[in-house]
Amino acid sequence: MEELMSRISGKIISYPDCIEDIQEIILKTDQESYHYCIVYLLLLKEQIIKIPETEKDKDVFNDYFERLKAHARKVSGTEWLQMIENAEYSVYKEEKEEENRLDLLINFVMETLIRTSTADMERLVDGYLQEEMNDPRTETKTQINVSLVVIEEVLDNLAKLPEKEARESAKTVSILLTEEHVPLLLKYLGKLSKIILISLYLNNRLVYDALHREFIKTQSLEEMTLLVDFPEIDIDEVIVYLYKNSGILKVLDAIIKTRLIHREKIVNAVIEYIKTGSRTKTIGFIRENLGCFLEIIEKIGLGCEEVLFLAEKESSLLRYAFQMMAEIKSEMTDKKKKPLNLQKKEKRLSNLISALSTELSNGSDEETKEFIMQSHEIDPDLLSKVCIGLFRAKQPSDEIRSALSKLVTKKTSTSFVFTAMPYLKDIQKYDLMEEYLVDDVSLTLFTRIIKKPEEILMQAHKLNIQPGKRIIHLCFARPEIFTDRILSMAIEEITKMDVLPALFMETVKNSLKLFSNMKPFLATLIKREWTKLFTNNQAELLALLESVGQAAPEILLTVDESELTKIISKSNLLQKRVKEYLIKQPAYIQNKYKSLLNP
């Protein structure tokens, strides 16, 4: 685009070329490069277009011109709307093309002088007449020697004009400027940058280039932000100053936001600069322009803390931060490497986990869910630590709970399962007992998660025999938790099942061994549930009756005599206890069971 601008500057533009230029500008410019539209509209006003005399050609060109204005309004800012609306173009006519630049200067200076006082006017005229004059025979029309005083007065009044009038007069001023006027231009650049720079760029490249060079050399960092108003910037020269003063990052920040053409060079320069320059300022620059660096963030060589800082603006970086933490954790646990300063590294990792959890809690449920699903593939054990802090700060939504429910069924770590378990449905918690309730520590965790201990004991009877036995044994080893009251409640609930589980009788027998005061309760239970016990568990029932001691005869005498006979015929101990019990009873009871006393 810049090549197009310089190619047509200062020439008569042919009709076909101008049509092609407008089409190219409309096609290739957007909100990032709208200034080319503005420059071209200004250029059309200053240059001459050679349009054929036919009405058709005039109408066609006018249509393209209006399209260019419409496109410029769409992609530029509101400050340009008035200028675009008033944009015009000049048509070539068969008459003298060269302007009398001296007359233009005189007219403009006269207009300027009219705005000043009489005393000022006399001072300016005297100053001008005292300037050294060139020989008129060797002086060209574009080489008029204009005094510095006059130029300063012109620039001062140009800055006071309304923008439209200032733009109309800018070309007249620009073509008269020489390199000796650069200091004056620097003085007024803050007020005239949007007006004079474009005009210089189109009409006086020699002065424009000199101004550009001097501006970079002499201006303060605050003033350097005006570089964005220069139509063409020597970005390499600006980047050189970065190594002299890190403050130039502010200037690069303004350029990278407005000048798409320079972004790649600035990004590459910043990546190189961060290795040796001010890291804090560079990270701040990257954060403010994160979109330019996002795709290559992993190649910059940032620390995990720095990535977390950037993640405050872009949550997708949290996954990269987690990956870095996983690498730190891996190095710490690598027995071959034997890391130095292990305690410091553990503290650092702990702080990183805390910072990551906090940042996650500020995100949406969808972002959090996506993070958990992706990070679980990297390190579920580390993820469990992150989730502890996250769920403490923010309770997981139903969407996140659903994700946790899926992850615990996959290959995962024990720590992640116990971190996720409080947020699962009860039925899934019970299913996890078979695999994860394996020792005293895991039993303690389960009792914290499943608030009713009797539920653990009861659900253990529904599992396969071996894991069920293991869990029941662990429960009986913790009588301070699984008290006689808890056992009674669990046994009571189990008896409500249609079919008593295989481990039920063993639980009852162990309960009696652990808590002798449970005999009355168990005796009543056996009486009530005799039919279930006798039908499906005769061997276990026999062993249980033998273990209840003197309560056994009372229980046995409550059942049918035929069943009683079957039971005691299989146990000499029970037969003996029944006889001893009957001998002590009244005669009518002895008569009822005389077949047992005299077999």
N, C-alpha and C positions, 0 to 999 in steps of 0.2 A: 504493500500500500504506500509506503514512504517513497518507493521508487516511482510509483505513479504520480505522486504529488510533485516530486522534483522534476519529473519528465515534462510536465505540462506547464510548470511555473514559468511565467514571463513570455509566453508565446500566444499566437493566435491559435485557437483550438478549432479543429475541423469538426463539422457536424457529425460524421460517423464515429470519429474517435471519442467525442464527448458522450454520445449515446452509449458506447461500449464502456467508457469509464463509469458512468452512472450505474449501469447494470452491475459492474464488478463491485462497486462500493456498496450497493444495496445487498448484494449476495454475501460479501465477506465481512461486513461490520456488524457489531452487536453492542450491548451495553458496556462491554469492556473496551471497545475500540471506536466509540461513537465520535471521538474527536476528528477522525478522518472525514466524517460527513460534514462537520462544522468547517474544517479547513477547506474542503472542496466547495462548499457554498460560498465562503468568503472569496475563494479563488475565482469562481464564476462571476462574482460581482466585479472583480478587479480585471480579469482577462476579457478578451474579445472572442466571441464565438462566430464562426463563419457559417451561417445557416442559409440554405437556398432560399430564393425569393418566394417560392410557392407557398400558398396558405396551408396546404397539407403538411409540408415539412415543418412549418412553424408550429402547427397544432400538435404534431407528433413530438417535437422537441419540448414544447411546453408541458405536454402530458408527462414525459419522463422527468422533467424538472420538478413537477408537483409530486411525483412518486418519491423522488429523492427527499423532498421536504417532509413528506409524510413519514418516511422511514426515519429521518433524523429526529423528528418529534418523538417517535416511538422509543428510540434507543438512548436519547440524551436526557439530561436532567432538566428540571423546570427553568433553571436560570438561562437556558438557551432558547426557550420557546419564542420570545419576542424577536430575537435575532433571526430565527428560522422563518418566522412569519413574514418578516420584512425583506427576506433574501430576494435578490434580483439577478439578472444576467445582462450582459452587454452584447449587442449584435454587431458584427462587422459591417461597415459601410465603406463605400469607395470614396474615402477622403483621407486626409492626412492623419496617420495613426499615432504618431509620436506626440505626446503631450508636451506642452511648454512647462517643464518642471520648475523653472524659475518663477513663472507666474503663479503656479500652485503654491510654491513656498511663500511668495510675497503675500498672497491672499490669506494663507493660513496664519502667517506671522501677524498680519494686520488684524485678523480676528482675535488673535491672542492679545495684541497690544490694546485693543479696544477695551478688553476686560481689566486693564491695569490703570493705575492712576497716571496723571500727567507727569509727575516727577519720575515715576518708574519708567514711563515711556521715554522721557528725555535720557535717562540713565542708560536704557537699553540701546537707544539709537546711537548715543555717543560711544558706547562700548563696541557696538557693531562696526562703526566707522573707523575705529582705531585698530581693528583686526587687520592683519597683513593680508592683502588681496593678491590673488594669483593673476597671472597674465591672462586676460580674456581670450587671447588668440589661441592659447593652449588648453583652456579649461573646457571640459565637456559638460553637457547638461546634467550629468549625474555626479559631477564632482564639485558641486557648489560648496565653497568653504564657509561653513556656518559657525558662528562663534559659540563657545561653550555657554556663555551667558544666555544667548537667545535660545539655544537648545534646552537649557534648564528651565527657562521660562515657559517654553512650549510644552515640555514634559509635565511641568507643574500644572499648567492649565488643562492639559489633556486629561490629567487625573481627576480634574474637577468636572469634566463634561459628563453628561449622561452616557451610558454605555453605548447606545446606538450611534451617537455622534462621535464618540471616541473611536469606535471601530472604523467609521467612515474616514476619519482623519489619520488613522494609524499608518496606512500605507505611505501617505505623503511624507510623514515624519520618518518612516523606516528607511526610505531610499536615500535620505539625506544624511544619515548617520554614518560615522566612520569609527575606527577602533579607538580614536581619542575620546569618543563619547561614552565608552564602556563604563567608566566610573560613575557617570551621571545615570546611566541606565541601571546600574546596580542600586543606586540611591532610590530610584523610583520604582524598582521592580516589584516591591511589595504591593504597590497600588495599581500597577499596570500589567502584571504578569500575564493575565488572561487575554490581554489585548495586544500588547506590543510584541510578545514572543512569537505568536503565530504570524504576525505581519513580517517580522524580521526573518523568520524561517522561510517564508515564501518569496520575500523581495530583497533580502540582503544577507545572504548566507555567510559572508565574510565576517560581518559584525556579529551575527548570531553565534558563530563558532567561537569567536573571541570572547563574547559575553559568557558563553557556557564554560569555557576554560577558567576565566577569571572568577566566575561565580563559585565554582567548586573550590578554588584555591583560597578565597578570602572570606566567604560568608560563615557565620556562626551556625551551629547545629540547628538552632531554632529556625533560622532563615533558610537553611538548606532544604526544608520541606517544600519550598517553592519549586524544586526541581520537577515535581510532577506536572507543572504547567509548561515545561519545555516540550515542544512537539517531538523533538528528537533528543534522546539522552545518550551520552557516552557512558553506558553502565559499567564498562570495564574500568574507566577512570574513577568512577564513584566507589567501586568495590576496593580499589587499591587503598583508599582512605580508611577502610574498615580496620585494617591492621595498624593504623596510626591512632585511631580513636574509635572505641566501641560504640560511642554515641551515634555514629553514622547509621547504626541499625534502625534508628528512628526514621531516617530518610529512606532507607531500603524498605521499611514497613509501609511508608506512604506510596512508594513506587510499585511494590509487589501487589498492592491492593487495587491499583488503578491502571497499571500498564502490563497487560497480559504477555506482551512480547518479551518482557525482561524476566519473567518469573523463573524460567528454567535456570538461567545464569545466576540469579540471586539464590535460588535453592542450593545449587551446587556450591556456590561461594560460602554460604552459611554452614553447610555440612563440613566443608574444609576448615572453616574458621573455628568451629567449636572444639577442634582438637587442640588448639593452642591459645585461643582467645578467651574472652570473658564468658565463662560457661553459663552463669546465672542470667546474664542479659540475652545470650543466644537462646536459651531455653524459653525465656519470656517471648522472644521474637517468634520462635517456632509455635508456641502456644497461640499467639495472636493470629498466626497464619497457618493453622494446623491443616487446613484442607490442601495446602500445597505440598505438605510433607507426609501426609497420611499413608500413602502407598509405599513409601520407602522408609518408614519410621524404624523398622527393624535393622536397617543398614547404617543408621546414624551412630550407633554405639552409645545409647543412653543407658543410664542406671535405672533400676527398678523404681526408685523414689521419683525420678524425673518422669518416667512413663505414667506413674500414678498422678503426678501433677498435671500432665497433659490430658489424662483421662477425665479430669473434671469438666473438660469441654467436649470430649468425645468418648462416650461410654464403651465403644467397641474396643478401645485400647486396654480395658480391664482384663480381657482374656490374655493379651500379650504380657501384661504385668504378672498375671497368675503363672504363665508359662515360665517367666523369669524366676519367680519364687520357687517353682518346682525344681528348677536347675540349681538354685542356691541350696535347697533342702537336700537334693541328691548329692551335692558336693559335701555337705556336712555329714551325711550318713555313709559316705564311701570310706570303708575301712582301709582301703589301699592307699588313699591319698593322705589320710591323717591330717585334716585341716587345722591350721593354726588359729589361735584366738577363737576357739569354738564357742565360748560363752558370749562373746561380742556378736558373733554371727547368729547365734540363737536369739539374742535380744533383738537384733536387726530384723530377723525374719518375723518375730512376734510383732514388732511394730508395723511391718509391712502388711501382715495379715489383718491387723486392726484397722489400718488405713484403707485397705481394700474393702473390708466389711462395711465400713462407714460410707465409702463412696457407692457401694452397691445399694445400700439402703436408701440412697437418694434417687435411684433410678426407678423406672417403671417395672411392673410385674413381668411384662413380656421380656424386657432386657435382662432381668434377674433370672428368669427361667432359662433363657438362651445361654446365659453365662454358666449356669449350673450344669446344663446338659453338655456343653462343650468342655468345660473344665473337668468333668467327671472322667472324660476320656484320657486326660493328662495325668491326674493324680487325685484319686478319690479320698485318700487319707488327708492330704493337704486341704482339699475342698471341705472336708468335715470341720476343720478348724475355722475356715472362713465362714461357713454357715452358722457356726455357734455364735459368732459375733454379729452376723447379719440378722439372725432370727431373734437375737436379744434386742436388737435395735428396732426391728420391724417384723411383726408376725407374718409368716408366709400366707399368701392368698391361696384360694382353692386351686388355682392354676399351678402354683408352685408345688403344693402338696401332691397334686396329681403327678407332676414330674418326679418328685421324690419317690412316690409309690412305684413308679416304673423302674427307677434306677436301683432300688434295693433288691429287685428280682434279678438284676444282671450281675456280672462279675464285678465285685466291689470290695471295699475294705470293711472290717468290723467297725471301725470308728465311724465311718460314714453311716452305716446302718443304725447305730445307736444315736447318732446326731439327728437322723431323719425320723426315727421311730416315734417320738412324741407327736409328730404331725401326721401320722398314718391312722387309718381306721383300725378299730380294735381287732377286727377279724384278721387283718394282715399282721398286726403285732403278734397274735397267737401263732400264726403260721411261721413267723420268724423264730419262735422259741426252739423249734426242732434243730435248727442249724446254729443259732447264736447263744442259746442258754446252755453253756458248757462248763461253767465253774462258778466259784463263789462270787467273783467279781461281776461276772455277767448277770448272776442272779440278783445282786444288789442293784444293778442298773435296771433290770426288768421290774423290780419292785418299786423303783422310783417312777418308772414310766407307766406301768400298770398299777394303778393306785390300790386295787383290791388284791391282796396276796392270795385269797381263796380262788380268784379267777385263774391265777397261774397254776395252782395245784389241780384245779378242775380241768383246765385245758390240757394239762400234761397227760391225763387219762385218755384223751382223744388222739394222741400221737401214736406213731409206731411204737412197738414194745420197747426197743432198746433206748431210743431217746427219751421216751416216757419214763422209764425206770431211772435213767440218769437224773432227770429233772426232779422226780419225786424224792430221790435220795438226797439231792442238794437241798430240797425244801425241809426235809426232816433234820438236816444238819444245822438248821437255823431256827431253833425253837423260840428264840426271842421275837422272831417275825411270824413264824407259823405256829401260833399258840394253840392250846386246846380248843379255844373258841373258833379260831380260823379253820382248824381241821374239821371241827363239827359242822361248820357252815359249808365247807367244801364237800364233805361226805353226804350231807343232806341234799345238796344240789345234784350230786352224781346219781343218787338213788332215784331221782326223777327221770332219768333217761329210760327209754323203752327197754334197752338191753344194757345190763351193767357191763362196764368195760373190764377187760381182762385183768387190769392192775388194781381193780377196786378192792378185792379181798386182801391183797398185800398191804394196801394203804390202811385199811381198817385195823389189820393186825399190828402194823408199825405204830399206828396212833395209840393203840392200847399199851404197847410197850413203852412208848415215850411218855404218855400221860395216863397213869392208872386211874385217875379220877374220871376217866371217860367211860368206865365200865357200865354205869347205869344208862348212859346215852346209847352205847353200842348194843346193850342188851335189848333196849326198847326198839332200836333200829332193826335188829335181827328178827325180832318178833313181827314187826310190821312188814318187813320185806322178805319174810321167809319164803314165800312162793318163788320169787325171782332167784333167791340164793339157792334154794334146794333144786330148782329145775336146771340151772345152768352151771352151778359152781359147787357141786357136792364135795369134792376133795378139799377145795379151799374153805368151804363152810365147816368141814370137819376139823381142820386145823385151827380155824378161828374159835370154834366152841371149846376146843381143848385149851386155848390160850386165855379164855375169860375166867377160868377157875370155877369157883363155887356158884357163879351166876349161870353156868351152863345148864344145870338141871331145871332151874326155873324157866329158862328159855325153851328147853326141849319139851317140858310138860304142857306147853301152850299149843303144840302142834298136834296134828292127827297121830293117833297111836301107830298107824301103819308106817308113817314117815319116821316117827320116833324110833320104831324098831329097826328100820333100815340104818339109821344113823348110828345108834349105839352098837349095832352088830358089827360095825366096822371099826369100833374103837373101844378097847378094854378100859381105857381111862374114863371115857364118858359113861360107859356101863357101870363102872364102879361108883362114880360120883352120883349117878341117878339113884342107885340102890341106897347109898348112904343117905341121900336126901329124903327118899321115901320112908325109910325106917323111922325117921324123926317126925313124920307127918301123922295126922290123926288117922284112925282106923278106916274111915270111909274113903280116904284118899288111897290108903294102902290097898283096900279092896278093889278100887278102880284100876290100879296098875299091878294087880297080883301076878299077872302073867310075866311081868318084868322082874318081880321079886322071886318067883318060883318058875323059872323057864323050863 
